[in-house]
């Protein structure tokens, strides 16, 4: 059959037409072999523009279409659907990108026009050799995996479970709750953090659709969207949660005291412990790293006093395999390494605390039962200095980005401090105050106006001990003078960074990281909850520093995205995938080694493509010495002809 | 070049007066001080600031907040205000800086920081009932304009000044 190609050149207002002579492109393309129709229009993506294409296909009996316009990431789908409605196979339409790759990056009209012609001609050469293809259909496992049991993970899991999908919720620490369960009160409403979170935690533990796996870590993930296989390592807790009655007899006899992670070292805990009273699951666990020995001969006192015999020294790690159709990653955040902030004396002076430690001091369930006392001498601090941007906004030495939540939680800290210590004075050193959220600016002003918090615009250079006081040297750039404060306590608003292990997790999931180590979203504006890997979604502070309302909103967004996969019987995958010519393949395996998606394997001495995993990147095709593996519709022959067209051949 | 030590000396919070701010804010008209978020609109629109850059309402408000009692009250330029009210009319936080300045001037006067011309004028009014010294030069001038001879009636003015306690204000010692 004779090939009849139509070329449609878009002006995109002046985006293209301002730099490229679109009339000339249309005219030149009309002379190209195989082209039987060419025309230009101001906005090809508009309804009238699309109708031009449909009409031309019908009138001129076109079987191939090239649209010379913007990037295929934007309107490829639009135009493929356009030609589909005119009865053509969607893969008979290709996009010639003459905007991002031409008009936007050039100034010289003559040369830009010449380039646009070459791009369009080479695309014609490609589409002339395109096969008609149908999407690949794949089944869907209608359950989800949520990684991380903080507020984001909890919210995603509950949304999925309440939509009647089964959820596996994996949390690496002994209890769900994340950092939010450590907080005292939340800005800007000052709700008690535990009071609003524990009902959700209880709902998770009781939900028939949620399989909760705490003290567990994702070890390996294989498969693809709709069909992931996950291996989860369930670490031994050495206490049978079904038998443990929370009687607390074990901690009374345990001889070991180590810093309590939940209170960030402000208190101690035993080797056998419950993370916090409302822990979910409600059970004690034995910390094997601080326990003197598993052998009853070494200690074993806890097992002796445990009446229900819940302690089992022989518990072994287990690998549990799960199959899911979608994955939500909510691995959360950690505070910046305090040791790197030596000038503020963290770790050197007991009364220099980080933000989370101060949360524990404020918390009614904290080490001081909500009284603000100095860790060093248990006296009430009368002058407290809060330092913002500790490690944030410092591209030279620390983190380049703004940690976003610190302005608000510092205002809250200062406010709550004044609520506890009426005659105290709170000082806040800041660079800028970023309070862009509903009710946030008003909250900061309330701290200033009602609680008399003194904001000093500038950074602190040094904190050092001087006669039971902490001398804080800083500057107020608004007065233009150095400032010296004799403080009783210093609280550092540490930078927020991706949680420990986020990098390793991202590697297992094949999710990209951004420059700061947070999980990268697929598009910063239009796909903010999707990862670059299909079927994997992001929620909460794992993606960027976020406060609770934002984390919850994104978690619900991620759940909705996951549901949009899980609610389908079958999914469809682009058919432009690698294809092996078995007669040419020698089974050398080079393609298997280079495939970034693990889509290739050797079977009976020949390469085999997993069409669902293949993203059609073409790395295999470029590597194969015998051209035995080719990506459909971008074959070496097509590439050759495209280059030829560019060279004017 | 001569070094200005007062500029390089840091503000030591422990040496300041933490009650100063609340003392200022006790006055009804000065209660809005805490709301100041240091945007600087007051300073930007101030005609005095144009001529005397040292006169900086934003900075003064911050100094009061920090408790810099001595520094604020002894500054001569708190008396420079021309009462145009630009600062308080433009303030987004409704801080009535003009009123705060009045409170500060009253406090400064009571603590012996009133500028000597101001005290001299008060005494002049008490003695003569008019601001300018009454002398022969003035009498001649008035005569040349066919103006009547100035009568010296200072009783009412004196009473007012005594009631307000302005007579007890001492001028700032010349340093």
Interface residues (C-beta under 8 A of the other chain):
Chain A: X383 X425 X427 X445 X448 X449 X452 X454 X455 X457 X473 X476 X478 X479 X480 X481 X482 X483 X484 X485 X486
Chain B: X7 X9 X10 X11 X12 X13 X14 X18 X21 X34 X35 X37 X38 X58 X59 X62 X63 X65 X66
